């Protein structure tokens, strides 16, 4: 049989250590957090009892215990939810792996086959019919007329400015004699056409009695691309004969705008008079309304 505090009635010695150890946890658990007072172990009484409403320490302890309990409950709930969520995710993954996509592919293929493209074809046909081809036809006519005009201009130029037989374009160079004082000549040839030079010929005037031994350099210049091709003439016994036809072959790599011929005599007193100066070239284009120079009585040169 126990007393009202749950202790055995055989414990009569209230001041013994055994009884205190048994009674202490009971009072701590039951009233320690809510009541404060003095425990009289001899008379088994609580004296100087304080009201919980006026005991801030007890209120705080109660509040924190409630908060701790709430947190523990939330943590337990979160753990349970995570466990359930993992189970659902595992189940969903298994369901996805078990999906047979052949049915989906078959369905999509059927939907594609069921598309009626007649409306699209009809729309495209209507757009084609709505195209006004009169504008296109007018542009074609304009281009054709320009081509015909250019052809007529070309034929007229060839008849007027090309010689019969050799079909060479005619130019007059502004020199008849070269010496140490006037050792170079430059001429622009883009007034009529662009050319790609293949071979250059020139002949000394047969009236000269002296042999002319010199270094002759020709430059073929393309001003558009800044290309310059240099060709040197090799001087030897055969080439230095009077009235000899000199020949310089070029690569014909670029269409050129102008050429420059530089002759450096060995002797300052030597002069060079040219009776012929010819070039074989490939033309790129003729320009409209050319204005060739008039033929002069001084020695002239043909571009073949």
GULOTOR-630571 format. One line per 5 residues: for each residue y, z, x of N, C-alpha, C. Coordinates in pm, whole numbers, padded with zeros to 5 digits, always signed. Layout:
N
Y,Z,X,Y,Z,X,Y,Z,X | ...
END
This chain:
304
-00118,+00000,+00085,+00000,+00000,+00000,+00124,+00000,+00089 | +00226,-00079,+00045,+00349,-00091,+00126,+00465,-00036,+00050 | +00568,-00003,+00127,+00692,+00041,+00063,+00776,-00079,+00026 | +00900,-00051,-00017,+00987,-00159,-00066,+01031,-00254,+00043 | +01011,-00217,+00168,+01048,-00306,+00277,+00930,-00380,+00334
+00815,-00370,+00269,+00698,-00441,+00316,+00628,-00373,+00428 | +00657,-00245,+00453,+00594,-00172,+00560,+00488,-00079,+00504 | +00389,-00055,+00581,+00280,+00033,+00537,+00327,+00176,+00516 | +00273,+00238,+00407,+00314,+00375,+00378,+00262,+00473,+00481 | +00161,+00432,+00556,+00108,+00525,+00655,+00203,+00545,+00770
+00306,+00462,+00776,+00404,+00479,+00882,+00504,+00583,+00839 | +00484,+00703,+00874,+00570,+00812,+00831,+00677,+00843,+00933 | +00651,+00812,+01056,+00746,+00843,+01161,+00845,+00729,+01170 | +00960,+00758,+01104,+01057,+00649,+01092,+01128,+00619,+01222 | +01123,+00709,+01316,+01196,+00685,+01440,+01107,+00635,+01551
+00986,+00599,+01520,+00898,+00547,+01623,+00931,+00403,+01657 | +00894,+00365,+01777,+00922,+00227,+01823,+00848,+00124,+01741 | +00725,+00153,+01702,+00646,+00058,+01623,+00711,+00030,+01490 | +00762,+00133,+01431,+00822,+00111,+01299,+00951,+00033,+01312 | +01027,+00061,+01419,+01154,-00012,+01439,+01126,-00161,+01463
+01028,-00193,+01546,+00996,-00332,+01574,+00951,-00406,+01448 | +00886,-00334,+01357,+00844,-00398,+01233,+00960,-00413,+01137 | +01050,-00316,+01136,+01160,-00320,+01040,+01272,-00413,+01083 | +01293,-00430,+01215,+01407,-00508,+01264,+01404,-00653,+01219 | +01294,-00722,+01237,+01295,-00863,+01190,+01321,-00875,+01042
+01271,-00781,+00964,+01289,-00789,+00821,+01436,-00781,+00787 | +01508,-00682,+00846,+01647,-00669,+00814,+01729,-00785,+00868 | +01692,-00835,+00983,+01766,-00950,+01039,+01752,-01072,+00950 | +01630,-01098,+00905,+01606,-01218,+00824,+01666,-01204,+00685 | +01662,-01085,+00628,+01703,-01069,+00490,+01852,-01049,+00475
+01911,-00968,+00561,+02052,-00936,+00538,+02140,-00963,+00659 | +02078,-01002,+00772,+02157,-01016,+00895,+02261,-01123,+00887 | +02236,-01229,+00811,+02331,-01340,+00805,+02429,-01326,+00692 | +02404,-01229,+00604,+02491,-01216,+00488,+02562,-01082,+00480 | +02500,-00979,+00533,+02558,-00845,+00524,+02577,-00787,+00665
+02673,-00702,+00677,+02695,-00629,+00801,+02710,-00480,+00770 | +02649,-00397,+00853,+02658,-00252,+00834,+02580,-00181,+00943 | +02569,-00050,+00929,+02498,+00032,+01026,+02363,+00071,+00969 | +02261,+00055,+01050,+02125,+00090,+01005,+02091,+00231,+01054 | +02068,+00322,+00957,+02029,+00460,+00989,+01879,+00465,+00987
+01818,+00465,+01105,+01673,+00459,+01114,+01608,+00592,+01079 | +01683,+00702,+01095,+01625,+00833,+01063,+01611,+00850,+00912 | +01720,+00812,+00843,+01718,+00830,+00697,+01681,+00701,+00624 | +01654,+00594,+00703,+01618,+00464,+00647,+01723,+00417,+00546 | +01852,+00410,+00596,+01962,+00368,+00512,+02052,+00272,+00589
+02129,+00193,+00513,+02231,+00105,+00570,+02365,+00162,+00531 | +02441,+00200,+00631,+02571,+00260,+00605,+02681,+00165,+00648 | +02803,+00195,+00606,+02922,+00111,+00639,+02898,-00035,+00604 | +02838,-00057,+00485,+02809,-00196,+00441,+02938,-00270,+00412 | +02948,-00396,+00466,+03065,-00481,+00445,+03032,-00591,+00344
+03128,-00626,+00265,+03106,-00730,+00163,+03099,-00868,+00230 | +03006,-00954,+00193,+02997,-01090,+00252,+03121,-01174,+00227 | +03187,-01145,+00115,+03306,-01225,+00084,+03416,-01199,+00185 | +03419,-01078,+00240,+03523,-01043,+00337,+03478,-01059,+00481 | +03356,-01105,+00500,+03301,-01118,+00635,+03303,-01266,+00675
+03405,-01307,+00749,+03419,-01448,+00789,+03306,-01493,+00878 | +03258,-01408,+00961,+03149,-01446,+01051,+03025,-01482,+00972 | +02997,-01406,+00871,+02880,-01436,+00788,+02898,-01567,+00713 | +03019,-01592,+00663,+03045,-01718,+00592,+03027,-01837,+00685 | +03078,-01825,+00807,+03065,-01935,+00902,+02919,-01961,+00936
+02845,-01851,+00955,+02704,-01868,+00987,+02630,-01939,+00874 | +02663,-01901,+00753,+02598,-01963,+00638,+02633,-02112,+00629 | +02762,-02145,+00653,+02807,-02285,+00646,+02736,-02371,+00751 | +02731,-02317,+00875,+02667,-02396,+00980,+02517,-02411,+00957 | +02457,-02309,+00901,+02315,-02322,+00872,+02291,-02430,+00766
+02378,-02434,+00665,+02364,-02537,+00562,+02383,-02677,+00622 | +02481,-02689,+00714,+02504,-02819,+00777,+02386,-02861,+00863 | +02331,-02764,+00935,+02215,-02794,+01019,+02097,-02837,+00933 | +02080,-02767,+00822,+01971,-02805,+00732,+01990,-02946,+00677 | +02117,-02981,+00643,+02144,-03115,+00590,+02115,-03222,+00696
+02156,-03193,+00820,+02131,-03290,+00927,+01982,-03308,+00951 | +01910,-03197,+00949,+01765,-03206,+00969,+01700,-03287,+00857 | +01750,-03267,+00735,+01696,-03345,+00623,+01728,-03494,+00640 | +01851,-03526,+00685,+01889,-03666,+00706,+01806,-03730,+00816 | +01784,-03657,+00924,+01703,-03710,+01033,+01561,-03738,+00986
+01508,-03646,+00908,+01373,-03667,+00855,+01368,-03790,+00765 | +01476,-03807,+00683,+01481,-03924,+00594,+01494,-04053,+00673 | +01577,-04051,+00780,+01595,-04171,+00863,+01465,-04210,+00932 | +01394,-04110,+00981,+01265,-04138,+01045,+01169,-04200,+00946 | +01169,-04148,+00826,+01079,-04203,+00724,+01118,-04346,+00688
+01251,-04372,+00675,+01297,-04507,+00641,+01264,-04606,+00752 | +01283,-04566,+00877,+01250,-04654,+00988,+01102,-04691,+00989 | +01024,-04591,+00960,+00880,-04617,+00956,+00845,-04716,+00846 | +00906,-04697,+00727,+00881,-04789,+00617,+00934,-04929,+00648 | +01052,-04935,+00715,+01112,-05065,+00750,+01024,-05141,+00847
+00970,-05074,+00946,+00880,-05139,+01041,+00757,-05193,+00971 | +00708,-05119,+00876,+00592,-05167,+00800,+00627,-05295,+00723 | +00747,-05297,+00660,+00788,-05415,+00585,+00811,-05535,+00677 | +00870,-05511,+00794,+00892,-05621,+00887,+00760,-05680,+00935 | +00668,-05595,+00966,+00535,-05643,+01007,+00471,-05724,+00898
+00487,-05680,+00776,+00429,-05752,+00662,+00494,-05889,+00643 | +00629,-05893,+00659,+00701,-06021,+00642,+00660,-06120,+00750 | +00648,-06073,+00877,+00606,-06161,+00985,+00468,-06220,+00957 | +00380,-06138,+00907,+00247,-06187,+00874,+00253,-06290,+00763 | +00341,-06268,+00664,+00354,-06363,+00554,+00409,-06497,+00605
+00507,-06490,+00699,+00565,-06613,+00753,+00460,-06692,+00831 | +00379,-06622,+00911,+00276,-06690,+00988,+00171,-06754,+00899 | +00155,-06699,+00782,+00053,-06753,+00691,+00105,-06866,+00603 | +00236,-06899,+00617,+00292,-07006,+00533,+00235,-07141,+00576 | +00196,-07221,+00485,+00147,-07357,+00510,+00261,-07454,+00486
+00321,-07507,+00598,+00438,-07593,+00583,+00404,-07735,+00542 | +00279,-07767,+00530,+00242,-07902,+00487,+00292,-07930,+00345 | +00289,-07827,+00261,+00337,-07847,+00125,+00487,-07874,+00124 | +00562,-07803,+00211,+00706,-07826,+00218,+00735,-07967,+00267 | +00664,-08011,+00372,+00684,-08147,+00424,+00652,-08251,+00318
+00545,-08229,+00245,+00507,-08323,+00139,+00615,-08330,+00033 | +00670,-08215,-00003,+00775,-08211,-00105,+00899,-08287,-00058 | +00940,-08263,+00068,+01059,-08331,+00121,+01037,-08482,+00126 | +00918,-08523,+00167,+00888,-08666,+00173,+00894,-08729,+00035 | +00845,-08659,-00062,+00851,-08710,-00199,+00996,-08724,-00245
+01078,-08625,-00212,+01218,-08633,-00252,+01289,-08750,-00186 | +01254,-08776,-00060,+01315,-08890,+00010,+01273,-09021,-00056 | +01147,-09032,-00089,+01098,-09154,-00153,+01158,-09174,-00291 | +01194,-09066,-00355,+01249,-09077,-00490,+01397,-09110,-00491 | +01462,-09114,-00372,+01604,-09148,-00368,+01624,-09293,-00407
+01714,-09317,-00496,+01744,-09452,-00542,+01862,-09505,-00460 | +01833,-09598,-00367,+01938,-09652,-00281,+02009,-09772,-00342 | +01976,-09804,-00465,+02039,-09920,-00529,+02190,-09898,-00544 | +02231,-09775,-00572,+02373,-09748,-00588,+02446,-09769,-00456 | +02384,-09725,-00348,+02447,-09744,-00216,+02460,-09893,-00184
+02352,-09968,-00209,+02356,-10112,-00184,+02462,-10180,-00270 | +02472,-10137,-00395,+02572,-10197,-00484,+02712,-10168,-00435 | +02737,-10046,-00387,+02869,-10009,-00337,+02905,-10092,-00214 | +02810,-10107,-00123,+02837,-10186,-00003,+02867,-10331,-00038 | +02790,-10385,-00132,+02812,-10523,-00173,+02951,-10541,-00235
+02993,-10443,-00314,+03126,-10450,-00374,+03234,-10446,-00267 | +03214,-10363,-00165,+03313,-10356,-00059,+03321,-10488,+00018 | +03206,-10551,+00037,+03205,-10681,+00106,+03280,-10785,+00024 | +03257,-10784,-00106,+03322,-10881,-00192,+03473,-10859,-00199 | +03514,-10733,-00180,+03657,-10703,-00189,+03734,-10738,-00062
+03662,-10776,+00044,+03730,-10814,+00168,+03807,-10944,+00148 | +03932,-10943,+00187,+04016,-11061,+00174,+04000,-11144,+00301 | +03919,-11248,+00292,+03893,-11329,+00411,+04005,-11428,+00440 | +04106,-11433,+00354,+04217,-11525,+00382,+04293,-11483,+00507 | +04306,-11349,+00527,+04376,-11301,+00645,+04297,-11337,+00771
+04165,-11316,+00766,+04082,-11351,+00881,+04086,-11500,+00908 | +04080,-11578,+00801,+04084,-11724,+00818,+04216,-11769,+00878 | +04325,-11703,+00837,+04455,-11738,+00891,+04462,-11705,+01040 | +04404,-11591,+01081,+04402,-11556,+01222,+04319,-11656,+01303 | +04205,-11696,+01247,+04122,-11794,+01316,+04198,-11926,+01333
+04268,-11967,+01228,+04344,-12092,+01234,+04453,-12083,+01341 | +04520,-11968,+01347,+04626,-11950,+01447,+04570,-11960,+01588 | +04460,-11892,+01611,+04397,-11896,+01743,+04354,-12037,+01777 | +04295,-12107,+01681,+04251,-12245,+01705,+04368,-12335,+01740 | +04480,-12316,+01671,+04597,-12399,+01699,+04651,-12371,+01840
+04647,-12244,+01880,+04693,-12210,+02015,+04603,-12274,+02121 | +04473,-12272,+02096,+04380,-12335,+02190,+04406,-12484,+02200 | +04424,-12548,+02086,+04452,-12692,+02087,+04583,-12722,+02159 | +04682,-12637,+02138,+04810,-12656,+02205,+04795,-12645,+02357 | +04719,-12547,+02401,+04697,-12530,+02544,+04621,-12650,+02603
+04524,-12698,+02529,+04451,-12817,+02576,+04544,-12936,+02591 | +04633,-12955,+02494,+04727,-13068,+02501,+04822,-13050,+02620 | +04867,-12926,+02640,+04956,-12901,+02754,+04885,-12930,+02886 | +04760,-12891,+02894,+04685,-12912,+03018,+04667,-13061,+03045 | +04632,-13135,+02941,+04614,-13280,+02958,+04744,-13345,+03001
+04855,-13300,+02938,+04985,-13357,+02973,+05021,-13326,+03118 | +04994,-13204,+03160,+05023,-13168,+03298,+04940,-13249,+03396 | +04814,-13266,+03364,+04728,-13343,+03454,+04773,-13488,+03466 | +04815,-13545,+03355,+04861,-13683,+03359,+04991,-13698,+03438 | +05078,-13597,+03425,+05210,-13609,+03485,+05212,-13570,+03632
+05133,-13467,+03667,+05146,-13409,+03800,+05023,-13426,+03888 | +04918,-13488,+03841,+04801,-13511,+03924,+04798,-13656,+03968 | +04768,-13673,+04096,+04760,-13808,+04149,+04629,-13872,+04108 | +04630,-14001,+04095,+04508,-14074,+04064,+04417,-14077,+04186 | +04292,-14073,+04165,+04194,-14082,+04274,+04150,-13946,+04322
+04234,-13876,+04396,+04190,-13749,+04453,+04222,-13629,+04364 | +04299,-13649,+04256,+04330,-13544,+04160,+04382,-13418,+04231 | +04478,-13434,+04319,+04531,-13320,+04393,+04665,-13278,+04334 | +04692,-13149,+04337,+04822,-13098,+04294,+04922,-13119,+04407 | +05042,-13155,+04370,+05141,-13194,+04470,+05240,-13081,+04494
+05264,-13049,+04620,+05366,-12953,+04659,+05443,-13008,+04778 | +05566,-12969,+04788,+05646,-13000,+04906,+05681,-12871,+04976 | +05639,-12858,+05100,+05670,-12738,+05176,+05806,-12752,+05244 | +05875,-12639,+05259,+06014,-12647,+05308,+06024,-12652,+05460 | +05939,-12726,+05525,+05953,-12738,+05670,+05888,-12868,+05716
+05930,-12916,+05831,+05869,-13032,+05891,+05834,-13008,+06036 | +05889,-12904,+06093,+05863,-12875,+06234,+05861,-12723,+06254 | +05768,-12678,+06337,+05758,-12537,+06372,+05775,-12523,+06522 | +05850,-12425,+06565,+05869,-12399,+06708,+05870,-12248,+06726 | +05899,-12206,+06850,+05902,-12063,+06877,+06013,-11995,+06799
+06113,-12072,+06764,+06225,-12016,+06689,+06192,-12003,+06542 | +06121,-12099,+06489,+06079,-12095,+06349,+05926,-12102,+06348 | +05866,-11990,+06370,+05722,-11990,+06395,+05637,-11960,+06273 | +05696,-11948,+06156,+05616,-11918,+06037,+05676,-11984,+05915 | +05592,-12001,+05817,+05636,-12056,+05689,+05557,-11983,+05580
+05625,-11954,+05472,+05563,-11887,+05357,+05598,-11966,+05233 | +05500,-11983,+05147,+05526,-12057,+05024,+05452,-11989,+04909 | +05522,-11971,+04799,+05459,-11919,+04679,+05398,-12034,+04601 | +05275,-12016,+04556,+05208,-12123,+04482,+05178,-12080,+04339 | +05238,-11969,+04296,+05210,-11923,+04161,+05302,-11986,+04058
+05388,-12080,+04100,+05471,-12148,+04001,+05388,-12238,+03910 | +05279,-12290,+03963,+05194,-12377,+03882,+05060,-12312,+03849 | +04999,-12244,+03946,+04862,-12200,+03926,+04824,-12094,+04026 | +04713,-12026,+03995,+04650,-11936,+04090,+04533,-12010,+04154 | +04516,-11994,+04283,+04412,-12071,+04351,+04322,-11979,+04432
+04204,-12028,+04455,+04108,-11963,+04543,+04077,-12065,+04653 | +04134,-12041,+04771,+04128,-12139,+04879,+03989,-12141,+04941 | +03936,-12260,+04962,+03807,-12276,+05028,+03823,-12328,+05171 | +03903,-12433,+05188,+03920,-12494,+05321,+04065,-12539,+05337 | +04117,-12523,+05457,+04252,-12567,+05488,+04247,-12671,+05602
+04322,-12782,+05583,+04331,-12886,+05686,+04477,-12905,+05722 | +04503,-12932,+05848,+04637,-12976,+05886,+04625,-13062,+06012 | +04721,-13153,+06028,+04719,-13249,+06139,+04856,-13252,+06204 | +04857,-13256,+06337,+04984,-13268,+06407,+05037,-13410,+06395 | +05164,-13420,+06407,+05229,-13551,+06403,+05182,-13633,+06523
+05130,-13752,+06498,+05074,-13834,+06606,+05182,-13882,+06702 | +05311,-13873,+06665,+05417,-13918,+06754,+05437,-13822,+06872 | +05388,-13703,+06860,+05404,-13609,+06971,+05313,-13649,+07087 | +05368,-13647,+07206,+05290,-13683,+07324,+05229,-13561,+07391 | +05287,-13443,+07367,+05237,-13324,+07432,+05125,-13261,+07350
+05030,-13208,+07424,+04926,-13131,+07356,+04986,-12997,+07313 | +04941,-12950,+07200,+04992,-12824,+07149,+04877,-12723,+07147 | +04883,-12626,+07232,+04779,-12525,+07242,+04839,-12392,+07194 | +04794,-12344,+07078,+04857,-12226,+07020,+04758,-12151,+06932 | +04794,-12029,+06903,+04716,-11949,+06808,+04775,-11969,+06669
+04691,-12008,+06576,+04737,-12038,+06441,+04670,-11938,+06346 | +04750,-11870,+06269,+04701,-11768,+06178,+04748,-11799,+06037 | +04656,-11799,+05943,+04690,-11817,+05803,+04657,-11690,+05726 | +04747,-11654,+05638,+04726,-11539,+05551,+04724,-11585,+05406 | +04622,-11545,+05335,+04612,-11577,+05193,+04628,-11447,+05116
+04733,-11438,+05038,+04777,-11310,+04984,+04765,-11310,+04832 | +04709,-11202,+04780,+04705,-11179,+04636,+04796,-11060,+04608 | +04912,-11087,+04555,+05009,-10980,+04533,+04965,-10882,+04425 | +04886,-10930,+04332,+04845,-10842,+04221,+04758,-10728,+04271 | +04661,-10761,+04356,+04567,-10659,+04405,+04595,-10618,+04549
+04702,-10672,+04607,+04738,-10641,+04744,+04626,-10677,+04842 | +04557,-10785,+04814,+04452,-10832,+04904,+04510,-10934,+05000 | +04477,-10922,+05125,+04522,-11016,+05227,+04401,-11059,+05309 | +04382,-11189,+05318,+04272,-11243,+05397,+04330,-11318,+05516 | +04288,-11283,+05636,+04339,-11345,+05757,+04235,-11444,+05812
+04285,-11561,+05854,+04199,-11660,+05916,+04268,-11712,+06042 | +04198,-11701,+06154,+04252,-11751,+06281,+04182,-11881,+06318 | +04262,-11970,+06374,+04210,-12098,+06418,+04167,-12089,+06564 | +04048,-12139,+06594,+03996,-12134,+06731,+04048,-12254,+06810 | +04118,-12224,+06916,+04175,-12331,+06998,+04075,-12373,+07105
+04046,-12503,+07110,+03956,-12557,+07213,+04000,-12699,+07246 | +03928,-12763,+07337,+03969,-12896,+07383,+03970,-12997,+07270 | +03872,-12991,+07184,+03864,-13089,+07076,+03975,-13067,+06974 | +03995,-12942,+06939,+04095,-12914,+06837,+04238,-12936,+06886 | +04257,-12933,+07015,+04392,-12946,+07068,+04432,-13090,+07095
+04350,-13184,+07058,+04386,-13325,+07078,+04498,-13364,+06982 | +04582,-13456,+07031,+04689,-13506,+06947,+04631,-13582,+06829 | +04694,-13567,+06714,+04651,-13633,+06591,+04513,-13586,+06545 | +04475,-13468,+06589,+04346,-13413,+06546,+04362,-13341,+06412 | +04263,-13359,+06326,+04264,-13291,+06196,+04202,-13153,+06212
+04284,-13053,+06202,+04237,-12916,+06216,+04180,-12866,+06084 | +04077,-12785,+06091,+04011,-12734,+05971,+03987,-12583,+05986 | +04023,-12509,+05883,+03996,-12365,+05877,+03926,-12337,+05745 | +03804,-12288,+05753,+03730,-12253,+05632,+03755,-12107,+05597 | +03776,-12082,+05470,+03800,-11947,+05421,+03686,-11906,+05329
+03683,-11778,+05295,+03575,-11729,+05210,+03596,-11762,+05064 | +03722,-11789,+05027,+03747,-11818,+04886,+03713,-11700,+04797 | +03742,-11580,+04844,+03700,-11459,+04771,+03797,-11421,+04661 | +03927,-11438,+04684,+04026,-11392,+04588,+04110,-11510,+04538 | +04156,-11496,+04415,+04263,-11583,+04369,+04393,-11533,+04430
+04470,-11624,+04488,+04587,-11583,+04563,+04714,-11630,+04495 | +04824,-11562,+04526,+04955,-11597,+04474,+05037,-11677,+04575 | +05012,-11655,+04701,+05090,-11726,+04802,+05013,-11728,+04934 | +05059,-11808,+05025,+04998,-11813,+05157,+05108,-11809,+05263 | +05072,-11770,+05381,+05165,-11767,+05493,+05095,-11827,+05614
+05164,-11915,+05685,+05109,-11977,+05804,+05196,-11939,+05923 | +05135,-11881,+06024,+05207,-11838,+06142,+05148,-11908,+06264 | +05233,-11972,+06342,+05189,-12043,+06462,+05267,-11988,+06582 | +05193,-11941,+06681,+05254,-11884,+06801,+05226,-11978,+06918 | +05324,-12053,+06965,+05301,-12146,+07078,+05275,-12071,+07207
+05201,-12138,+07295,+05181,-12081,+07428,+05308,-12091,+07513 | +05381,-12199,+07494,+05502,-12223,+07571,+05621,-12224,+07477 | +05727,-12161,+07517,+05843,-12151,+07430,+05904,-12287,+07399 | +05889,-12383,+07491,+05951,-12514,+07468,+05867,-12604,+07380 | +05745,-12563,+07346,+05660,-12648,+07263,+05705,-12646,+07118
+05691,-12763,+07057,+05717,-12777,+06914,+05592,-12830,+06847 | +05580,-12801,+06718,+05467,-12852,+06639,+05523,-12921,+06517 | +05486,-13045,+06501,+05525,-13119,+06383,+05398,-13155,+06306 | +05394,-13121,+06179,+05276,-13146,+06097,+05296,-13271,+06014 | +05199,-13357,+06016,+05204,-13476,+05930,+05120,-13458,+05804
+05025,-13364,+05805,+04943,-13337,+05688,+04917,-13187,+05680 | +04911,-13141,+05560,+04870,-13003,+05536,+04801,-13001,+05400 | +04672,-12980,+05400,+04594,-12990,+05276,+04508,-12865,+05257 | +04487,-12829,+05132,+04399,-12718,+05096,+04306,-12760,+04984 | +04180,-12723,+04998,+04084,-12740,+04889,+04068,-12604,+04822
+04089,-12601,+04691,+04085,-12472,+04625,+04032,-12488,+04483 | +04002,-12373,+04425,+03958,-12364,+04286,+04070,-12300,+04206 | +04107,-12361,+04094,+04219,-12310,+04015,+04171,-12207,+03914 | +04263,-12117,+03882,+04234,-12017,+03780,+04296,-12057,+03646 | +04423,-12095,+03646,+04489,-12132,+03521,+04617,-12207,+03552
+04658,-12287,+03457,+04786,-12355,+03463,+04881,-12284,+03368 | +05006,-12268,+03408,+05102,-12205,+03320,+05177,-12312,+03243 | +05243,-12269,+03136,+05314,-12365,+03052,+05447,-12404,+03117 | +05489,-12528,+03086,+05619,-12579,+03125,+05650,-12559,+03273 | +05568,-12611,+03363,+05597,-12594,+03506,+05718,-12677,+03547
+05780,-12632,+03655,+05895,-12703,+03709,+05870,-12735,+03855 | +05794,-12841,+03883,+05764,-12874,+04023,+05886,-12928,+04094 | +05885,-12909,+04225,+05994,-12961,+04304,+05985,-13113,+04314 | +06098,-13175,+04332,+06099,-13319,+04348,+06047,-13357,+04487 | +05985,-13474,+04493,+05930,-13519,+04619,+06044,-13552,+04716
+06033,-13500,+04838,+06135,-13523,+04939,+06088,-13629,+05037 | +06182,-13679,+05116,+06150,-13780,+05216,+06095,-13719,+05343 | +06115,-13586,+05360,+06062,-13520,+05479,+05911,-13508,+05467 | +05844,-13480,+05579,+05698,-13469,+05573,+05653,-13372,+05464 | +05554,-13411,+05388,+05507,-13332,+05275,+05357,-13309,+05289
+05304,-13219,+05202,+05165,-13176,+05218,+05101,-13165,+05081 | +04977,-13203,+05076,+04904,-13200,+04949,+04804,-13085,+04949 | +04792,-13017,+04833,+04685,-12920,+04809,+04576,-12992,+04732 | +04462,-13012,+04794,+04357,-13091,+04732,+04280,-13009,+04630
END
